[in-house]
Amino acid sequence: MTVDVRALDPADFDEWYAAVERVFGGVPEDPELEEFWHTVIDRRRCLAAYEGERVVGTTQTFALSVEVPGGQFVPTGAVSAVGVAATHRRRGILRSMMRAQLDVLREEGLSLAVLTASEAGIYGRFGFGLATQQLGLEIDSSRVRVEVPGGGDDVTLRYVPVAEAASVCEEVHGRAAGTRAGRFLRAPGWERHPLLDPADSRDGASPAQCVLASRGGEVVGYVRFHTKPVWDAAGPKGVVTLRDIGADDPAVYGALWRFLCEIDLTSTVKAGNRPVDDPLLHLVSDVRRCGARVRDGMYVRLVDVGAALASRTYSAPVDVVFEVADAFCGWNAGRWRLSGDTKGAVCSRTTDAADLALSVRELGAAYLGGPSLGSLAAAGQVQELREGALREASVAFTTPVAPWLPHGF
């Protein structure tokens, strides 16, 4: 039978969701998680690959806004729940779904698509470039000290129940908007995401705990975390696992990390997803004992090259013509002139000679200011056609801090 990719019939949502669960391991989700996803998934944004009346492939997008360099939030299609039944592999179904998904986003007028990948090698062929990375840490807190910047002694800490502290934590989180590309603006319902705490995902650790940081009676930071008691013949070796942390200034940030590393009866602090340039790396006494490791984060796809490049600002003046290759979304292929600076940018079609040649995947990788065009050129993925153009564009695209996706979707 032929397979047809089309909008999901709402009556088939339970079958569609079951297909997603099966692709990602077949274990039913915790009821709390399932209820959350059922709430935030917009059935009108779901696509399905149908064989007859049976769902054999799934994909959907969240309508979210991602922070881009300059602090603006750009409406984006956050692609998620992508999967093909194991019985239907190698039939071109994934390609057909990505084709339909990107066509829908273009029709909606969205210039960006983003995703996180279960397997890193899948999505480059569809024009997605690795735009953010994440840092994992496993700190030997029995040997590592955290140096708190000046003003840290004025910070007071107190435990507060997670639910009770939720609104003030959101206020701290909101005050960080505009400071790091890659973050999402909280959409309705997503304020619940950092509060999800299914017991079967804790690996024997405590329910989430929250500590608020205050100065002069005002809350200026928070940290949410788990603790896991571990003992051996030598004594306690408990583990602290960071969920998320927010702080208004460096002193508060340092004070919260010092707290985590000094919790009694523990000797390890784990953090699974931090920015690769986390300031903590400059506050610890021994970075070698922090077990730092880097992995891929978010992949970016320019659905509309001109609109996407015009939506962000640039760290230095830039006037460059790109020769863009885009075999999957041919409407992007060709020459584009980008002119911009720290105040804004314009990008439009041109017949002028090209200065740099690259594919849309490299543009997506560099878009948020992470991997530089210079480093991509060193890997043979960007070609300089006008002397000096590579340095000009590379400097303009980079940002003062690394882009980062704090949580999945």
Secondary structure, DSSP 8 states (H G I E B T S, - for coil): --EEEEE--GGGHHHHHHHHHHHTTS----HHHHHHHHHH--GGGEEEEEETTEEEEEEEEEEEEEE-TTS-EEEEEEEEEEEE-GGGTTSSHHHHHHHHHHHHHHHTT--EEEE--SSTTSGGGGT-EE--EEEEEEEETTT--B---TTGGG-EEEE--HHHHHHHHHHHHHHTTTSSTT-B---TTGGGGGG---GGGSTT--S-EEEEEEETTEEEEEEEEEEE--EETTEE-EEEEEEEEEESSHHHHHHHHHHHHT-TTEEEEEEEEE-TT-GGGGTBS-GGGG--EEEE--EEEESSHHHHHHTS--SS-EEEEEEEE-SSSGGG-EEEEEEE-SS-EEEEE--S--SEEEEHHHHHHHTTSSS-HHHHHHTTSEEE-STTHHHHHHHHH--SS-----S--
